[in-house]
C-alpha cells in the first residue's frame, strides 16, 4: 500500500513563508519523481513543481524564484519551501507520484495567504 502523508501548510500573510512535507511509504522512494500540485477553489489541479530521482527540478512559471522543491531520500520525504507567498498562492496543495499508470496522491494541505 502506498501512502503519501502530508504535513505543514496553514495560514500566512503575504510575503511570508511556509514549508510543506510529504512522507512516502510503500514505494522505492529514491527512484520516483515526486510532484507538488495545487488546486485553488473552482480551479483545476495544476502542477507546481517536480523533482526527479536525480534531483532535477522543474517549476511552473508563477512560482519560479519563490518556491523550492527538495527531497531527502534517507527520510523518504519531499519538501516544498514556499517563500514570498502571494494571495494567489492560496490553494490546497497535494503531493503526488506514480508507479506506471497508477497515480498516488496525498490528502492535501490547505495553504491560505492573506493580503
Backbone torsions as a table, in degrees:
resi	resn	phi	psi	omega
1	UNK	NA	131.7	179.9
2	UNK	-95.8	130.1	176.1
3	UNK	-125.8	137.1	172.1
4	UNK	-123.0	107.1	-173.7
5	UNK	-105.0	115.2	-175.9
6	UNK	-95.0	150.0	173.5
7	UNK	-147.6	166.8	-178.1
8	UNK	96.7	-163.7	-178.2
9	UNK	84.5	-168.7	-179.0
10	UNK	124.8	-155.3	-176.4
11	UNK	-113.7	141.5	-178.8
12	UNK	-152.5	154.9	175.4
13	UNK	-81.2	157.2	177.7
14	UNK	-54.5	137.4	-176.7
15	UNK	94.0	-11.9	-178.8
16	UNK	-82.5	-176.1	-176.4
17	UNK	-131.6	151.0	173.1
18	UNK	-145.3	154.8	174.1
19	UNK	-126.7	130.3	175.0
20	UNK	-102.7	145.4	176.2
21	UNK	-126.3	151.4	177.8
22	UNK	-143.1	110.5	-179.8
23	UNK	-96.7	126.5	-176.1
24	UNK	-105.4	146.4	172.2
25	UNK	-143.6	157.0	179.2
26	UNK	86.3	2.8	176.8
27	UNK	-133.3	160.6	171.6
28	UNK	-82.2	84.4	-166.2
29	UNK	-51.7	-42.3	-169.4
30	UNK	-64.6	-17.7	-178.3
31	UNK	-98.0	-3.6	-174.1
32	UNK	-95.9	137.4	164.0
33	UNK	-71.5	131.8	-180.0
34	UNK	-112.7	143.5	-173.8
35	UNK	-132.6	151.2	169.0
36	UNK	-117.2	129.8	174.4
37	UNK	-116.7	165.7	171.2
38	UNK	-144.1	152.2	179.3
39	UNK	-136.4	113.2	176.7
40	UNK	-84.1	158.6	-179.6
41	UNK	-55.0	128.2	178.3
42	UNK	75.9	5.6	-177.2
43	UNK	-115.4	168.6	175.3
44	UNK	-79.7	162.5	176.0
45	UNK	-80.1	124.2	-175.5
46	UNK	-118.6	146.6	176.7
47	UNK	-72.2	130.8	179.1
48	UNK	-100.9	-48.6	-176.1
49	UNK	-159.6	154.6	174.1
50	UNK	-144.3	156.2	178.7
51	UNK	-136.9	128.1	-178.7
52	UNK	-81.7	175.2	178.8
53	UNK	-62.9	-27.1	179.7
54	UNK	-89.5	-1.8	176.6
55	UNK	95.2	5.3	176.3
56	UNK	-71.3	132.2	-175.7
57	UNK	-114.6	149.2	177.0
58	UNK	-138.0	142.1	-178.0
59	UNK	-132.8	149.1	169.1
60	UNK	-71.6	151.0	-171.7
61	UNK	-56.8	-35.5	-173.3
62	UNK	-68.8	-14.9	-178.4
63	UNK	-114.9	-2.6	-178.8
64	UNK	-58.9	133.7	-179.4
65	UNK	85.1	-9.9	179.6
66	UNK	-116.3	-35.7	-178.4
67	UNK	-106.6	148.0	175.5
68	UNK	-134.2	123.5	174.4
69	UNK	-97.4	139.6	178.9
70	UNK	-147.7	168.1	179.8
71	UNK	-141.5	150.8	173.6
72	UNK	-124.4	100.8	-175.9
73	UNK	-67.4	-27.9	178.2
74	UNK	-67.3	-27.1	-180.0
75	UNK	-106.1	3.8	-178.7
76	UNK	51.3	41.8	-173.3
77	UNK	-130.5	140.1	173.2
78	UNK	-115.6	145.0	-175.6
79	UNK	-123.2	155.5	169.2
80	UNK	-133.3	106.3	176.1
81	UNK	-88.0	123.4	-176.2
82	UNK	-118.7	114.6	179.7
83	UNK	-115.1	164.6	178.7
84	UNK	48.6	47.8	-175.3
85	UNK	-65.1	146.2	-179.3
86	UNK	-121.0	156.4	177.8
87	UNK	-54.5	-32.3	-179.3
88	UNK	-73.1	-5.5	173.2
89	UNK	-83.3	-6.3	179.0
90	UNK	-60.5	124.2	-176.4
91	UNK	-177.9	170.8	166.5
92	UNK	-91.1	128.3	-177.2
93	UNK	-104.1	135.7	-178.0
94	UNK	-125.4	136.8	167.5
95	UNK	-94.0	155.8	-172.3
96	UNK	-156.0	151.3	168.6
97	UNK	-151.7	175.6	179.0
98	UNK	-139.9	155.7	171.3
99	UNK	-125.7	101.9	-172.0
100	UNK	62.2	-131.5	-178.7
101	UNK	-80.4	-7.2	-176.8
102	UNK	-89.8	126.0	-179.9
103	UNK	-105.2	135.3	178.6
104	UNK	-112.7	143.2	-177.5
105	UNK	-129.1	144.8	165.2
106	UNK	-74.9	174.3	-175.6
107	UNK	-81.0	-11.4	178.8
108	UNK	97.5	145.8	179.2
109	UNK	-133.9	127.6	-179.0
110	UNK	-80.5	129.4	172.5
111	UNK	-117.8	122.2	-179.9
112	UNK	-120.4	123.9	-179.4
113	UNK	-116.6	119.1	-179.3
114	UNK	-100.2	149.6	-178.1
115	UNK	-89.3	NA	NA
